[in-house]
């Protein structure tokens, strides 16, 4: 397959290297130091199976690559308004676009039979909604705990896992084929006909850990395992689970099981903590603000969650300003 990875951070590099190792033709959209590093040395992934190296085609402008069979969007959500409108040259009639992103996806209300106004916290000017025809989109939830050690060099200490599904909740051959392609590349991938349930499960994970990690510097095992932090985590989970249920999500785990699994993730630093330490903008709009907006539409108070998000935003702003 002709596969383009848009964004060569931790997740994008993991996907690119694994899929290249399975024999696919990989192109990467990157810029700055990452672009230069890939041109000079390729991509390198250290994971549970060892060290893997790939030398993909790399470009800054999607127009230099032409149509692809599959496009993974692996940028931060803060970059989507800039990135998505530039992807048109990558699209043919049957191209699949898989947003491998955190938080509430901009496509949340597409194809689900419950039309609603776009989320102002995600897409205030409608740029994201108008950037890609929805028939190209395939929903995705990412469970890859990876960290960039340097431009083009990534370490991943847990098994790679994805969940994919059509955003209109139908079953499809293309989703099944994609899952097999990814699984063959060493990325265990499940197909679901209820992708929003899994989106909410990942939202719970992000919301209950990412902002707290910025405030405390704690790893996942500390956030979910330390007695001092568990009460805060439980309050966030309670509010978020109530919101998820209001939107029809069927969540397979209760709070106790969720916390136990989180504590078992090990000394993993969240992506938001990594961004904070590097002075990058935090993904609080998609991971936090959009959930608060969804809750407000249903009249659900999320006071504890809102407080933690506000504190993380102030801390992140102070870091960025310095």
N, C-alpha and C positions, 0 to 999 in steps of 0.2 A: 504494500500500500504506500501511496504518497501521503506522508503524515507531516504536518507542520505543528510545531510547538511554539506558541506565542508566549514568550516570557521564560527565560532560562534561570529562574530561581531554584529553590530547593525542590519543589514539586515538578516543575518543568524539566529540570535536568534529570530527575529520577525517571520520568516517563520517556524522555528522549533516549537516554542510554539504554534502558531496558528494551524499548521497541527497536532500536538500532541493532541490538544484539540478537533480536529475533529475525533479522533480515529485512526489515522495512526501510524504505527510503525516507530518511528523516531530514527535515529542514527546521531551522530554529530562527525565530525573530528575536533579536536582542539589540542592545545598544550600549554605548559607553565602554566601561572597563570589561563588562561581560562579553560584549561583541569582540573586542580585541583579544581577550583570553581564549575564546573559542576558536578564533582564526589561528591563533598561535599554537594552542595545545590541545584543542578539542575539549570534550567533556569527560569528567571522571566521577564515578559513583562508588562509594564504599558502603556496602550493605551486608546483610547477613550471609550472603552467598560469596562474598569476597569483593574484589575490586574490578570494576568494569570500565572500559574506555570506549568512547565513540567519537568519530570525527564527522559531524553532520555538516550539511550545507548551512551556512549562516548568512543572514541578511538583516539589514535594519528596516528596509522598506518591503512590505508584503508584495508590492507590484513587481519586485525582482524575482519572485518565485513562481507565480502563476497558479492555476487551479490545483487544489489538493483533494484527496479522497477524504481526509480526516483532519480536523483542526482542533487542537486542545488549546483553550485559552487559560493560561496559568499565571496571569498577572495578578497583582494585588487589586482589590476592588476599587481602591483609590485611583487606579489608572484606567479603569474601563471606559470612561467617557472619552478619553484620548485614543484608546486602542481599538475599540469595536468599530467605529466608523471607517477605519483604515483596512478592514479585513476583506472588503468586497473583491479584490483581485484574487483571493484564495478560493473563492466559491465557484463551483460548477453546480449543475442542477442537482446532483445527488450528494454533494459534500455534506458531511456530518460535522457539526460544530459542538464541541463538548466543553462547557465552561467548568473548569476545575478550580472553583473559587470558594471562599469562605462566606458565611453569613447567609442572609436572605437573598436569593438570586433575583435579578431584575425581572426574570421571566415568570415569577411566582404565580401571577394571575393569568398567564397565557394558557389557553387550551384546557382549562380545568372546569369550564362550565359555570364559573362563578366570576363573571367580569367585575372588576373593581377599578377605581382610579389608581394610577401608578403611585408608588410610594414616594412621597416628596423627599424623604431622607436619602433615597437611593438615586432617584432620577428626576430631579426637580424640573428639568427642561425637556424631558422626553427624549434625550439623546440616545440612551441605551435601548429604549423600546423601539425606536425607529432605525436602529443600526443594522439589524439582522432579520431577515424573514424567519418567522418562528418555525417553519417547516424544516429548517436546517438544524434546529437545536435538539440535543439529547441531554436530559438532566443527568447530573453526576454528583456524587458525594464522595469526598476524598478522605481516606484514612491512611495517609502516608506521613509518618513522623520523621521529617528530614530537616537537616540544617546545612546551610551553605557555609563551608569552611573558607572559601575564597571564590572569586569569580570562576564559574565553570567546575567547581569541585564541591561535592555534596556527600554528606554522611547520613545514612538512614539506619537506625538501630532496631527497628521493629519490622515485622512482615508488611509488605505492600498490599493494600486492599482498596478497591473501589466498588461503588454501587452505581449502576446506570439504569436509566429508564426513560421512556417517552414522557414528555411533559403533559401530554393529554391522557396519560395513564392507560394507553392501549398497549397491547403486546406487539412486538415487531421483530422481523427477521434481522434488521440492521442492528438492533440492540443486542440480540443474541450473538451475532457474528462479531460485534465489537468486543463483547465480554470474552469470547473465546480467543480473539486476537490478543487481548491484554493478559489473559491467564497464561497463554502460551509464552508470553514474554516475562513471566514471573511476577505478574501483578494480579493476584486473586480477585476476580471481578464477578459480582452477583448482578443478575438482572431482576428488576422489580417492576410491577405494574402499579406501584404506589410510591413514586419517587418522593413526594412531599413528606410522607412519614419519615423517610430517612433524612431528608433535608432538616426536619425539625430535630431529629436525634443529634445531628451534627451541630445545629444551632445551640442546643442545650450544652453540648461539650464546649463549644467556643465561648458562649456567654458566661458559663460558670467558671471558666479558667482564664481566658485571655486578659480581660481587664484586671482581674485579681493578680495575675502574674506581673503586670506592669507596676502595680502598687506594692507588691511584696518581693518581687524577684524570685518567687518560688517556682519549682518544677511541678509537673503534674502530680507526682507521688506526694509532694508536700501539700499542694493545694487541696487534694482530696483525702490526704491521710493525716494531716496535722489536726489535733482536736481544736486548736484555736481558730482554724479556718473553716472547719466543717459546718458550723452553724451558719456562716455567711453563704457558703455554697448551697446549703439546703434551702435557704430563703430565696436565692436566685432560681434554683431549680423549681421550687414550688410555684413561683410567679410565671416562669416560662412554660411549665407544663400546663398550667391553666390556660395560657394563651394558645398553646398548640392545640389543646382539646377544643377550644372555641372555633378553631379553623378546621376541625374534623380529623386531626391527626390521630393515628392509632400508635401509641408509643409502647414498645415491647418491654421496657424496663421501668421499675419503680426507682425512687430516689436512692434507696439503700444500695440496690444493685449497681446503679449508675456510679455512685461514689466509690464503691468497692472496685469496680473496673478501672475507674480513673486512677485510683491509688496504685493499681497494679501496672500502670503504664511505665513506671520507672522515672528516672531523672531526665525527663523530656522537658525542654524549654519551649514554651509556646511560640508560634510565629510572631505574635504581637510583642512578646518580650524581646525577641530577636530584633524586631523593627525598632523598638524603643531604644535598645542599647546602641543601635547604629544611627540613631537620630532621624529615622524615617517617619513619615506620617503613619498614624495608627488606623487600622481598618474598623474604627468604631461606628461608622455609619451603617455598614452592612451587618456587622456582628451585634451591635447594640442598638443604635437609634432606630433602625428599621423594625426591630422586634418591639420596641416601645411604641412605635407608630401603629403597628398591627394591634397591639394590646389596647391602645387608646380607641381604636375604631370599634372594639368590642366592649368598651367601658371597663376594662380590667386594669386595676392599679398595679404598677410594678415599681413601687417606691424604693425597695431595697436595691433592685437592679439599677434603677435610674441613678441612685446615689453613687454606686460603684463606677458606673460609666462616666459620670461627671468628674469624679476624682481622677480616674484614669486619663480623661481628656486633659485636665489641667496639668497632670504630671507629664503627659506626652508633649503638650505645648511648651512647657518649660524646657524640656530636653531639646526639642527642635529649635527653640529660640537661641539656645546656647550653642 
